[in-house]
Amino acid sequence: MATAIIGTGNIGGTLARHLVRGGEPVVLAAKDEANAAALADELGELARAVSVEEAIADADTVVFAVWLDTIKELLATDARMLEDKVVVDPSNPLGFDESGQMIRTLPEGQSSGSVVAALLPADAHYVKAFGTLVADQLASGSNREPQRVVLFYATDDDTAATTIERLIRAAGFEPLKLGGVAVAGRIEVPGGDLQGAVLDLDEARAALAGEVPA
Ligand SMILES: NC(=O)c1ccc[n+]([C@@H]2O[C@H](COP(=O)([O-])OP(=O)(O)OC[C@H]3O[C@@H](n4cnc5c(N)ncnc54)[C@H](OP(=O)(O)O)[C@@H]3O)[C@@H](O)[C@H]2O)c1
């Protein structure tokens, strides 16, 4: 089945390109369907553009590549559609104030991952992933040689872990589990010590072991 990517901006667009290059079918949705359609046209037969609800219905894995406030809005109407699906969350506790300045939107110490996971049905398979790197790093880091770049993920769910490892490899990266949702804040900004860390597997394992700062 295809992977749904909701949001085709910096993160969603980059991820869609990587996954299609890795042979994974994707269904794309954006606020303006024309934006998803333009990307689907560029990506060819492995990509289709549909509405948010159609994308969720057509996929067994759903990536919410939108801002945290948008995830909350979408889950307010669509959460039940996510029963038994893998939900991938790259979000940060960030939003914009009235003047367009980027601001932290959650209290210090509360992760975006903990908020999103709590809004899902009990049988959804939540994983924090694909927000580990800033978008430019995600775009340029795929299929690096000779050592692939690690993408950390955080989950408490075995089904989500199996799926995200496959998708991270298909996208041209090396997966490494950081821990459960309780430590998701380590791969979020602001404040996450592992966010933006471009590491190979040995370097990433050393960083997790506390041997070297990431
Ligand atoms: N940018 C980074 O470096 C980075 C790094 C790590 C994590 N993240 C996280 O990744 C998420 C996405 O960031 P981004 O930089 O990719 O954002 P972005 O470039 O602003 O893209 C946001 C996307 O969300 C879509 N969208 C907005 N409202 C929607 C709705 N109601 N239904 C469906 N789609 C909707 C937009 O659609 P339109 O195209 O039609 O406007 C757009 O495609 C955020 O949570 C961010 O914190 C970003």
Ligand as a Chemical Component Dictionary entry (heavy atoms), coordinates in Angstrom:
data_LIG
# 
_chem_comp.id                   LIG 
_chem_comp.type                 NON-POLYMER 
_chem_comp.pdbx_formal_charge   0 
_chem_comp.three_letter_code    LIG 
# 
loop_
_chem_comp_atom.comp_id 
_chem_comp_atom.atom_id 
_chem_comp_atom.alt_atom_id 
_chem_comp_atom.type_symbol 
_chem_comp_atom.charge 
_chem_comp_atom.model_Cartn_x 
_chem_comp_atom.model_Cartn_y 
_chem_comp_atom.model_Cartn_z 
_chem_comp_atom.pdbx_ordinal 
LIG N1  N1  N 0  11.490 22.740 7.521  1  
LIG C1  C1  C 0  12.320 22.056 8.280  2  
LIG O1  O1  O 0  13.563 22.186 8.195  3  
LIG C2  C2  C 0  11.782 21.073 9.302  4  
LIG C3  C3  C 0  12.670 20.223 9.970  5  
LIG C4  C4  C 0  12.179 19.288 10.865 6  
LIG C5  C5  C 0  10.803 19.206 11.101 7  
LIG N2  N2  N 1  9.968  20.070 10.467 8  
LIG C6  C6  C 0  8.524  19.990 10.760 9  
LIG O2  O2  O 0  7.878  19.459 9.625  10 
LIG C7  C7  C 0  6.554  20.017 9.500  11 
LIG C8  C8  C 0  6.417  20.642 8.112  12 
LIG O3  O3  O 0  7.384  21.671 7.984  13 
LIG P1  P1  P 0  7.707  22.278 6.527  14 
LIG O4  O4  O 0  8.896  23.161 6.695  15 
LIG O5  O5  O -1 7.725  21.165 5.526  16 
LIG O6  O6  O 0  6.402  23.169 6.295  17 
LIG P2  P2  P 0  5.968  23.942 4.950  18 
LIG O7  O7  O 0  7.080  23.938 3.952  19 
LIG O8  O8  O 0  5.391  25.234 5.389  20 
LIG O9  O9  O 0  4.819  23.009 4.352  21 
LIG C9  C9  C 0  3.606  22.849 5.026  22 
LIG C10 C10 C 0  2.699  22.005 4.173  23 
LIG O10 O10 O 0  1.490  21.803 4.928  24 
LIG C11 C11 C 0  0.409  21.893 4.019  25 
LIG N3  N3  N 0  -0.824 22.202 4.752  26 
LIG C12 C12 C 0  -1.097 23.322 5.488  27 
LIG N4  N4  N 0  -2.362 23.224 5.986  28 
LIG C13 C13 C 0  -2.863 22.038 5.550  29 
LIG C14 C14 C 0  -4.093 21.368 5.697  30 
LIG N5  N5  N 0  -5.094 21.903 6.425  31 
LIG N6  N6  N 0  -4.266 20.160 5.109  32 
LIG C15 C15 C 0  -3.264 19.606 4.377  33 
LIG N7  N7  N 0  -2.064 20.178 4.194  34 
LIG C16 C16 C 0  -1.874 21.380 4.770  35 
LIG C17 C17 C 0  0.805  23.005 3.075  36 
LIG O11 O11 O 0  -0.008 22.926 1.922  37 
LIG P3  P3  P 0  0.163  23.985 0.704  38 
LIG O12 O12 O 0  1.410  23.526 -0.021 39 
LIG O13 O13 O 0  -1.061 23.815 -0.125 40 
LIG O14 O14 O 0  0.305  25.345 1.328  41 
LIG C18 C18 C 0  2.268  22.652 2.846  42 
LIG O15 O15 O 0  2.399  21.718 1.795  43 
LIG C19 C19 C 0  6.428  21.038 10.651 44 
LIG O16 O16 O 0  5.729  20.429 11.722 45 
LIG C20 C20 C 0  7.881  21.343 11.044 46 
LIG O17 O17 O 0  7.997  21.691 12.414 47 
LIG C21 C21 C 0  10.423 20.999 9.574  48 
# 
loop_
_chem_comp_bond.comp_id 
_chem_comp_bond.atom_id_1 
_chem_comp_bond.atom_id_2 
_chem_comp_bond.value_order 
_chem_comp_bond.pdbx_ordinal 
LIG N1  C1  SING 1  
LIG C1  O1  DOUB 2  
LIG C1  C2  SING 3  
LIG C2  C3  SING 4  
LIG C2  C21 DOUB 5  
LIG C3  C4  DOUB 6  
LIG C4  C5  SING 7  
LIG C5  N2  DOUB 8  
LIG N2  C6  SING 9  
LIG N2  C21 SING 10 
LIG C6  O2  SING 11 
LIG C6  C20 SING 12 
LIG O2  C7  SING 13 
LIG C7  C8  SING 14 
LIG C7  C19 SING 15 
LIG C8  O3  SING 16 
LIG O3  P1  SING 17 
LIG P1  O4  DOUB 18 
LIG P1  O5  SING 19 
LIG P1  O6  SING 20 
LIG O6  P2  SING 21 
LIG P2  O7  DOUB 22 
LIG P2  O8  SING 23 
LIG P2  O9  SING 24 
LIG O9  C9  SING 25 
LIG C9  C10 SING 26 
LIG C10 O10 SING 27 
LIG C10 C18 SING 28 
LIG O10 C11 SING 29 
LIG C11 N3  SING 30 
LIG C11 C17 SING 31 
LIG N3  C12 SING 32 
LIG N3  C16 SING 33 
LIG C12 N4  DOUB 34 
LIG N4  C13 SING 35 
LIG C13 C14 SING 36 
LIG C13 C16 DOUB 37 
LIG C14 N5  SING 38 
LIG C14 N6  DOUB 39 
LIG N6  C15 SING 40 
LIG C15 N7  DOUB 41 
LIG N7  C16 SING 42 
LIG C17 O11 SING 43 
LIG C17 C18 SING 44 
LIG O11 P3  SING 45 
LIG P3  O12 DOUB 46 
LIG P3  O13 SING 47 
LIG P3  O14 SING 48 
LIG C18 O15 SING 49 
LIG C19 O16 SING 50 
LIG C19 C20 SING 51 
LIG C20 O17 SING 52 
# 
